[in-house]
Protein backbone atom coordinates (compact mmCIF):
# COMPACT_ATOMS: atom_id res chain seq x y z
CA UNK A 1 0.00 0.00 0.00
CA UNK A 2 2.84 2.40 0.75
CA UNK A 3 4.16 2.19 -2.81
CA UNK A 4 0.66 2.97 -4.06
CA UNK A 5 0.46 6.03 -1.82
CA UNK A 6 3.86 7.18 -3.05
CA UNK A 7 2.95 6.61 -6.71
CA UNK A 8 -0.26 8.58 -6.33
CA UNK A 9 1.51 11.44 -4.59
CA UNK A 10 4.07 11.46 -7.41
CA UNK A 11 1.34 11.52 -10.06
CA UNK A 12 -0.54 14.32 -8.33
CA UNK A 13 2.65 16.34 -7.97
CA UNK A 14 3.57 15.79 -11.62
CA UNK A 15 0.09 16.96 -12.63
CA UNK A 16 0.31 20.00 -10.39
CA UNK A 17 3.77 21.00 -11.62
CA UNK A 18 2.70 20.46 -15.23
CA UNK A 19 -0.32 22.70 -14.61
CA UNK A 20 1.91 25.39 -13.11
CA UNK A 21 4.32 25.12 -16.06
CA UNK A 22 1.52 25.38 -18.63
CA UNK A 23 -0.04 28.37 -16.89
CA UNK A 24 3.29 30.17 -16.66
CA UNK A 25 3.96 29.59 -20.38
CA UNK A 26 0.44 30.65 -21.41
CA UNK A 27 0.42 33.68 -19.09
CA UNK A 28 3.18 35.25 -21.16
CA UNK A 29 0.74 35.47 -24.06
CA UNK A 30 -2.33 36.70 -22.16
CA UNK A 31 -3.60 40.19 -22.90
CA UNK A 32 -6.99 39.96 -21.16
CA UNK A 33 -6.51 41.21 -17.58
CA UNK A 34 -9.46 39.20 -16.21
CA UNK A 35 -8.11 36.02 -17.75
CA UNK A 36 -4.66 36.82 -16.37
CA UNK A 37 -6.15 37.12 -12.86
CA UNK A 38 -7.96 33.79 -13.30
CA UNK A 39 -4.70 32.13 -14.33
CA UNK A 40 -2.91 33.57 -11.31
CA UNK A 41 -5.57 32.06 -9.04
CA UNK A 42 -5.39 28.71 -10.86
CA UNK A 43 -1.59 28.71 -10.61
CA UNK A 44 -1.82 29.21 -6.84
CA UNK A 45 -4.29 26.32 -6.54
CA UNK A 46 -1.82 24.02 -8.29
CA UNK A 47 0.97 25.34 -6.07
CA UNK A 48 -1.11 24.65 -2.97
CA UNK A 49 -1.69 21.04 -4.07
CA UNK A 50 2.02 20.61 -4.77
CA UNK A 51 2.88 22.02 -1.34
CA UNK A 52 0.43 19.61 0.31
CA UNK A 53 2.05 16.70 -1.55
CA UNK A 54 5.49 17.87 -0.44
CA UNK A 55 4.34 18.08 3.18
CA UNK A 56 2.93 14.54 3.14
CA UNK A 57 5.61 12.93 0.97
CA UNK A 58 8.14 12.54 3.78
CA UNK A 59 5.72 10.12 5.48
CA UNK A 60 6.36 7.70 2.61
CA UNK A 61 9.86 8.46 1.34
CA UNK A 62 13.09 10.26 2.15
CA UNK A 63 13.25 11.47 -1.46
CA UNK A 64 11.58 14.43 -3.12
CA UNK A 65 8.30 14.03 -5.02
CA UNK A 66 8.56 13.60 -8.77
CA UNK A 67 7.95 16.66 -10.88
CA UNK A 68 7.77 17.10 -14.61
CA UNK A 69 11.14 16.46 -16.19
CA UNK A 70 13.00 18.92 -18.39
CA UNK A 71 11.94 17.16 -21.59
CA UNK A 72 8.24 17.36 -20.64
CA UNK A 73 8.64 21.03 -19.75
CA UNK A 74 10.27 21.70 -23.12
CA UNK A 75 7.56 19.77 -24.95
CA UNK A 76 4.84 21.69 -23.12
CA UNK A 77 6.49 25.02 -23.90
CA UNK A 78 7.08 24.07 -27.53
CA UNK A 79 3.53 22.77 -27.96
CA UNK A 80 2.08 26.01 -26.61
CA UNK A 81 4.35 28.08 -28.87
CA UNK A 82 3.39 26.08 -31.96
CA UNK A 83 -0.35 25.98 -31.24
CA UNK A 84 -0.51 29.72 -30.60
CA UNK A 85 1.63 30.90 -33.50
CA UNK A 86 -1.37 31.73 -35.69
CA UNK A 87 -3.88 32.31 -32.87
CA UNK A 88 -2.98 33.47 -29.39
CA UNK A 89 -6.44 34.72 -28.51
CA UNK A 90 -7.83 34.28 -25.02
CA UNK A 91 -10.16 31.62 -26.42
CA UNK A 92 -7.27 29.61 -27.88
CA UNK A 93 -5.21 29.90 -24.69
CA UNK A 94 -8.19 28.78 -22.62
CA UNK A 95 -8.73 25.84 -24.98
CA UNK A 96 -5.11 24.70 -24.60
CA UNK A 97 -5.28 24.86 -20.82
CA UNK A 98 -8.60 23.01 -20.84
CA UNK A 99 -7.09 20.18 -22.87
CA UNK A 100 -4.36 19.69 -20.28
CA UNK A 101 -6.81 20.04 -17.41
CA UNK A 102 -9.09 17.42 -18.94
CA UNK A 103 -6.18 14.98 -19.21
CA UNK A 104 -5.47 15.60 -15.52
CA UNK A 105 -9.11 14.98 -14.61
CA UNK A 106 -9.15 11.70 -16.53
CA UNK A 107 -5.93 10.48 -14.91
CA UNK A 108 -7.06 11.61 -11.46
CA UNK A 109 -10.44 9.89 -11.74
CA UNK A 110 -8.69 6.74 -12.94
CA UNK A 111 -6.42 6.83 -9.88
CA UNK A 112 -9.42 7.32 -7.58
CA UNK A 113 -11.39 4.49 -9.17
CA UNK A 114 -8.52 2.00 -9.26
CA UNK A 115 -7.06 2.57 -5.78
CA UNK A 116 -9.40 1.81 -2.91
CA UNK A 117 -6.58 0.94 -0.54
CA UNK A 118 -4.75 4.27 -0.28
CA UNK A 119 -4.25 6.24 2.92
CA UNK A 120 -7.02 8.73 3.72
CA UNK A 121 -4.59 11.67 3.63
CA UNK A 122 -3.41 10.66 0.13
CA UNK A 123 -6.96 10.10 -1.06
CA UNK A 124 -7.88 13.51 0.29
CA UNK A 125 -5.19 15.27 -1.76
CA UNK A 126 -6.08 13.23 -4.84
CA UNK A 127 -9.78 14.09 -4.50
CA UNK A 128 -9.01 17.75 -3.91
CA UNK A 129 -6.74 17.79 -6.97
CA UNK A 130 -9.41 16.31 -9.22
CA UNK A 131 -12.16 18.58 -7.89
CA UNK A 132 -9.87 21.60 -8.29
CA UNK A 133 -9.22 20.65 -11.91
CA UNK A 134 -12.92 20.11 -12.58
CA UNK A 135 -13.59 23.59 -11.16
CA UNK A 136 -10.75 24.97 -13.30
CA UNK A 137 -12.27 23.47 -16.44
CA UNK A 138 -15.58 25.16 -15.65
CA UNK A 139 -13.79 28.48 -15.11
CA UNK A 140 -11.79 28.15 -18.33
CA UNK A 141 -14.95 27.43 -20.35
CA UNK A 142 -16.04 31.02 -19.77
CA UNK A 143 -13.07 32.20 -21.84
CA UNK A 144 -13.60 29.99 -24.91
Secondary structure, DSSP 8 states (H G I E B T S, - for coil): -HHHHHHHHHHHHHHHHHHHHHHHHHHTT---HHHHHHHHHHHHHHHHHHHHHHHHHTTT-SS------HHHHHHHHHHHHHHTSS---HHHHHHHHHHHHHHHHHHHHHHHHH-TTS-HHHHHHHHHHHHHHHHHHHHHHTT-
